């Protein structure tokens, strides 16, 4: 557990969703938000996500779970699939927060190697906490691994964070009834 209690999570929403989906289970976002707070001292958790009208109930649910949503306008590719690349917005927000000293450390939720320069920057500034990879160890980008930042693979947390599994309290040394 990270001791500081003024940490922030930057979450690549599409990467989190797709990574967990590829692992074959469903993330309980409510449990995930509580786990971020209890295990990693996260006060604010930003999800960078493409904006689609049909997903309005999802956005409401995520906000009710305690996430702050940062929307990216979507465009459609040649196959008609929506694209809302949030990488640049996430990097810019994290960088601005470093210079405004808005938090102690960053928890990055992504498996995308495009964030490796951000991780190295945060390491130089003493602000890098941990990477939470939605992909397993084989699919997480080698570029993130090469930063030598601490990485937790969320597939190892399935019993704690899965939408369909209930965790036995106290099994991993956490307090009874917590989602840590």
C-alpha positions in Angstrom: 0.0 0.0 0.0 1.2 3.5 -0.8 1.3 5.4 2.5 0.4 8.8 1.1 -3.3 9.6 1.0 -3.2 12.4 -1.7 -2.7 10.2 -4.7 -4.4 10.4 -8.1 -5.3 7.7 -10.6 -5.2 8.4 -14.3 -7.2 5.7 -16.1 -7.3 5.0 -19.8 -10.9 4.0 -19.9 -10.8 2.1 -23.2 -7.6 0.3 -22.3 -9.0 -0.7 -19.0 -12.3 -2.0 -20.5 -10.6 -3.9 -23.4 -7.9 -5.3 -21.3 -10.2 -6.8 -18.7 -12.6 -8.0 -21.4 -9.7 -9.9 -23.1 -8.9 -11.5 -19.8 -12.5 -12.9 -19.8 -14.1 -11.3 -16.8 -16.0 -8.1 -15.9 -14.7 -5.4 -13.6 -16.9 -4.2 -10.8 -16.1 -0.4 -11.0 -17.5 0.2 -7.5 -15.1 -2.3 -6.0 -12.3 -1.0 -8.1 -12.8 2.6 -6.9 -12.9 1.5 -3.2 -9.8 -0.7 -3.8 -7.9 2.3 -5.4 -8.7 4.3 -2.3 -8.0 1.7 0.3 -4.9 0.0 -1.3 -3.3 2.9 -3.1 -4.5 6.1 -1.2 -6.3 7.5 -4.3 -8.3 10.6 -3.5 -9.2 11.3 -7.2 -9.6 8.8 -9.9 -9.9 10.2 -13.5 -11.2 8.0 -16.3 -10.4 9.3 -19.7 -13.1 8.1 -22.0 -14.7 8.7 -25.4 -18.1 10.4 -25.3 -21.0 8.5 -26.9 -24.6 9.3 -26.2 -25.6 5.7 -26.0 -23.3 5.2 -23.0 -24.9 7.9 -20.8 -26.0 5.3 -18.2 -22.5 3.9 -18.0 -21.2 7.5 -17.4 -23.7 8.0 -14.6 -22.8 4.7 -13.0 -19.0 5.5 -13.1 -19.7 8.9 -11.6 -21.8 7.3 -8.8 -18.8 5.0 -8.1 -16.7 8.0 -7.5 -14.8 8.5 -10.7 -14.2 11.8 -12.4 -14.9 11.4 -16.1 -12.8 13.3 -18.7 -14.6 13.0 -22.0 -12.9 12.9 -25.4 -14.9 13.7 -28.5 -15.2 10.6 -30.7 -14.8 10.1 -34.4 -15.6 7.1 -36.5 -13.1 5.0 -38.3 -13.6 3.5 -41.8 -15.5 0.6 -40.4 -17.9 2.9 -38.5 -16.3 2.1 -35.1 -16.0 5.0 -32.6 -12.5 6.2 -31.7 -11.8 8.5 -28.8 -8.1 8.4 -28.4 -7.5 9.9 -24.9 -3.7 9.3 -24.5 -2.7 12.9 -25.2 -5.4 14.3 -22.8 -4.3 12.0 -20.0 -0.6 12.8 -20.4 -1.3 16.6 -20.5 -3.5 16.4 -17.4 -0.9 14.4 -15.5 1.8 16.8 -16.5 -0.1 19.9 -15.5 -0.8 18.4 -12.1 2.9 17.7 -11.6 3.6 21.4 -12.0 0.6 22.5 -10.0 1.6 20.0 -7.2 -2.0 18.7 -6.9 -1.1 15.2 -5.7 1.7 13.2 -4.1 1.9 10.2 -6.5 0.3 8.9 -9.7 -1.4 5.6 -10.2 -1.5 4.9 -13.9 -4.1 2.4 -15.1 -3.1 1.2 -18.6 -1.1 -1.4 -20.5 -0.3 1.0 -23.3 3.4 1.7 -24.1 2.5 5.2 -25.3 2.6 6.2 -21.6 6.2 5.1 -21.1 7.5 8.7 -21.5 4.9 9.9 -19.0 6.1 7.2 -16.5 9.7 8.2 -16.9 8.8 11.9 -16.5 6.9 11.1 -13.3 9.8 9.0 -12.0 12.2 11.9 -12.5 9.8 14.2 -10.6 9.3 11.6 -7.8 5.6 11.4 -8.5 5.3 7.9 -10.0 3.5 5.4 -7.8 2.4 2.2 -9.6 1.1 1.0 -12.9 -2.0 -1.1 -12.8 -2.1 -3.1 -16.0 -5.4 -4.3 -17.3 -3.6 -6.8 -19.4 -1.7 -9.8 -18.2 2.1 -9.8 -18.0 2.4 -11.2 -21.6 0.3 -8.4 -23.1 1.4 -5.4 -21.1 3.7 -3.3 -23.3 7.4 -3.9 -23.0 7.9 -0.1 -23.1 6.1 0.2 -19.7 8.0 -2.8 -18.3 11.3 -1.2 -19.4 10.6 1.9 -17.2 11.1 -0.4 -14.1 8.1 1.2 -12.5 6.2 -1.2 -10.2 3.4 -2.9 -12.1 0.4 -4.8 -10.7 -1.4 -6.9 -13.3 -5.1 -6.7 -12.6 -5.6 -10.3 -13.6 -4.1 -11.1 -10.3 -6.8 -9.1 -8.6 -9.8 -10.9 -10.3 -11.2 -12.3 -7.0 -11.2 -8.9 -5.4 -12.4 -6.8 -8.4 -14.6 -9.1 -10.4 -18.2 -8.2 -10.9 -19.4 -11.7 -10.2 -17.1 -13.0 -7.5 -17.4 -12.2 -3.8 -14.1 -12.0 -1.9 -13.8 -13.7 1.4 -13.1 -10.9 3.9 -9.6 -10.9 5.4 -8.2 -13.5 2.9 -5.3 -11.2 1.8 -4.6 -9.6 5.1 -7.0 -6.7 4.6 -9.6 -5.6 7.1 -12.8 -7.6 7.3 -15.3 -6.5 4.7 -13.0 -4.3 2.7 -12.3 -4.5 -1.0 -8.6 -4.3 -0.7 
